[in-house]
Amino acid sequence: MSKAKELTPEQFRKMQLTELDMLVEFDKVCRKHNINYVLFGGSLLGAVRHKGYIPWDDDADIGMLREDYDTFKKYASEMNSEICYFQDHDTDPEYRWGYGKLRRTNTIYVRVGQEHLKNKTGIFVDVFPMDDVPLSTLGQIVQDRKVYCLRKILWSEVARVQSTGFMKLWYSVLAKIPVEWVFSRLNKYAVKSKNITPNRVRCLSFPATGTLYKKNSLKTRYSMPKSWFTNRAEYLFEGRLLYSSKEYDEVLKYIYGKYMELPQKDKREQHSPFSKIKFQDEEMIV
């Protein structure tokens, strides 16, 4: 496994602006076709607290209800291909995650421990589809256990390289399970997800957002109201107007608690460790 590299302050800011270009291009297509999206997680926190990126974070996240996500996929090719393209398992069969990414064209970004994966790489923005969950709390808990197992199968190709001992053997066994089987199971939830249903939602291929803040009640921990993704407002983000939830206070308390309080310096986490990176106009850093 390769050693982690660090960005210089100049490269860190360049990473933020590279992702901003993709957000703007994504926003253009969504506005043209009346597709709902929201800046989510740290991106919403950055918009509210800093009017842009959280200063120590170069990550950008988008959330969309499943129907809007699928509609965007139909028009994703309208994004300027010199800027970015959309990636998921349908467009890149080697891609192992259940959510999509905007990838910056002609860039490279490889996370530590994922050098052996065969999917296309590049500086990215995560795009999370939000699927319907069962109406009952018990149903949501059962579903959470099921999708946890599915995520572990997808993750196994990475984990078998990073793990040792019994866990390495266990993940090596999981890695033998065809990913198409996993995606077929996830798709059974996706096809039932409709904007008009009363169900709450979550991204099934990622840990439940409500578990990030431990004080959330059991009834809300595994799901979020759809209005957080449909009741929207424009926010100034790095000098650009982008959409996020009008109910930002509820969203951010759900994820972070006292979200206006700055974390201690040793808690200010940056992007996941990388082993290779290349911007469009630079040589690769390895």
N, C-alpha and C positions, 0 to 999 in steps of 0.2 A: 504494500500500500504506500502510495507516494506521500511525501511530507506536505503539510499545509503551507500555502503561501499567504502573504499579507499584501493588501493594497496600500500604496502610498496615499496620502491625503488627496492628492490631485486625481489619482485613479479612482478613489472612492467617490469623489464628486462626479467624475465622468461616468461611473456606473449608474449613479442616480439619474443623471441627465439622459443616458442611453435608454433607461427604462421609461423615462418620461416621454421620449419620442414615441415609444410603443403605445403608451397609454393614450396619447393624443391621437394616434392613427386608429387605435381601437375605438375610441370615442367617436371619431368621424363616421365610421361604419355604423355604429349603434344608433347615432342620431339620425342618419340617413334612413334607416329602416325601422325606427321607433322601437328599438330593442332596449329593454331595461337592464341596467347593470348598476353596481355600487362599488366604490372603493371600500375595501373591507379590512378589518383587523388593524394592523399597524398603519396602513395607508389612511384609513379614516381617522385614526388617532393623530397622525401627522397633519392631516388637513385641518382638524379642529384646533389642535394645540400649537402647531408650528406653521400653519398655512403652506405646508409642503411636506417633504420627508422629515421623519424624526431624524435629527442631525447625525446620530450614530448608526442609523439603519439605512441600508441601500435596497431593502426589499420592497416590493410592490405587490399588492394582492387585489383581485377582483372577485366579487361574488355575484352570481346570477341564479335565478330560479331555473329549473331544468328546461322548461319550454323556451325560455329566452336564450339559454345556452345553446340549445339545439338549433334555434333560429339563427343565432350568430354564426354557427358553423357553416350554414348554407351560404353566408355572404362573406366569410372570412377571406376568401380569395380577392376581395375588393380592396383589402389593405395593400398599401404600396409595398411590393415585394422587395424593393431596395431597402426598406426599413425593417420589416418584420414579416413573420408568417405564423400561422397557428399550428400547434402540434398537439396531438393526442394519439391514442392507440389506433384510431382509424386512419390517420394520415401518416403515422409512423409505427408499423407493427412491432418494432423493437422497443417502443416506449411502453413502460410497465406501470404507469400510474393512472389512477382513475379520474383524474382531473386534467385540464389542459394547460398549456403554456403558450404565451406569445414569445417567440424566439427572435432575437435580433439577428438579422441576416448578416452572413459573413463574419460572425464572431464565434468564439469558443469559450465555453465555461464548463469545467468538469469538476464535480465535487470530489473531495477526498474519499477514496474507497469505491468510486464508481467508474474508475478508468477502464474497466473491462466491459462495461455495458456498450451495446452496439447502437443505441438510439442516437439521433442527431443531438448535438449540443449547441450551446450558445447562451449568451446573456438573456435572462428570461423574466417574465412576469407571470405569476400563477393566476389561473382562471378557474374558480371553484364552482361547479354546478351544485345547486342545492335541491335535494330530492325530498319527496314526501316521506314522513315517518309515520308509524302507527299512531292512532289517536290516544291510546292508553299509555300510561307511563310504563307499565310492565312490558307492553309490546315494544316500546322504544328501547328498554334495557335488553330484551332478548335480541332485538335487531342489532344493537350495538355490539353484542358478543359475536354475532354472526359476521358482521362486516369487519370486525377486528381480525378474525381468522382469515378473511379474504385479503385484507391488507398485508398480513404477515406472509401470505403466499407470494404476493407481488413483490414484497420487500426481500424475499428469501435470496434472490440472485445477488443482492448486495450483502446481505447478512452472512451468507455462507463464506464470503471472503473476509469479512471483518471479524467473525466470531472465532472462538477456539473451543477445543474439547467437545463435549456432548452437544452444545448449541451449534457448533459448526456442522456436526453430523445431522442434527435435526433440520437445520435450514437447507442442507444439501438435499435431504429427502423432499422437503417442501418445494424446492426449486425444480423438481421433476414434474410437478403438476402443471399441465398446460395453462398458460395465462388466458387462453381463449375461454377456458372453463370458468375462470374467475370473472372475466368481463361479461360472460353470459349471465352469471348470477347477479352481478351489479345491474345489468340491463333490465332484469325483471323488476327491480325497484324503479328504475328510471322511466320505463314506459308507463307506469302507473302515476307518475308525478305530473299534476296539472296545476296551472296557476289558480284555477277557480275552486279547487278542493279546500276544505277547512283545515286540512292537516298542517301541522308545523313542519319545518324542514331542517336539514343539515347536509353537509357534504359527507356522504357515506364513505368515501375513499380517503378520508382524513380524520384524525381524532376529533370527537365532538367539541365544538367551540366552547360550549358551556362548561366543560371540565377544566378550562384554563384558570378560571376564577373559582376557587373551591367553595365559596359561600353560596353559590347558586343552588337553589332547591333541587331535589331529585326530579320534580315535575318539569323543570325547565332545563335541566343540565344537558339533555340529549337532543334538544331541538330549539328552533327559533321561529318567531312568527313571520309569516310571509310579508307582512307589511314593511318589515325592515328592508326588503329588497324591491318593493314596489312604490312605497311612499317616499319619494326622493326629492332632493334639493341639490342645487349646484354649490360647489365649494371651490374656493380659490386654492389651487395646489401648484406651487412653484410658478405662479403667474398665469396658470391656465385654469379655466373653469371646467371641472369634471364633476360627475354625479356621485353622490353617496346618499345614505339614508337620512331622511328628515328627522328620524327618531334617534339621532346620534347619541344622545345622552343615555338612553336605555341600552343601546348597542354597546357602548364603551364601558358602562358600568358592568354589564354582563360579562365582558371579556377581561376587564382590567380592575374593576372596583373603583378606587379613587384615581381616575385616569389623568386628572390634571396635575397630580403630584409626580415630579420627576423621580425616576428610580436612582438608587445609589450608583456611583460611577462603575462599580464592579458588576452591576447588573445590566449595563447598557450593551446588549449583545448585538454584534454585527451579523452579516450574512454567513451562511454555512461555510465551513472551510473548503477551499478549492485547491486543486493541484495544478490546473492549467487555466489560463485565461488569455483571450485575444480580443481586443477591441477592433473595430472595423479598419482603423487607420494605423494600427500598431503591429509589431511583431508579437508572437505568442510568448507569454511569460510561463516558464516551466521551472 
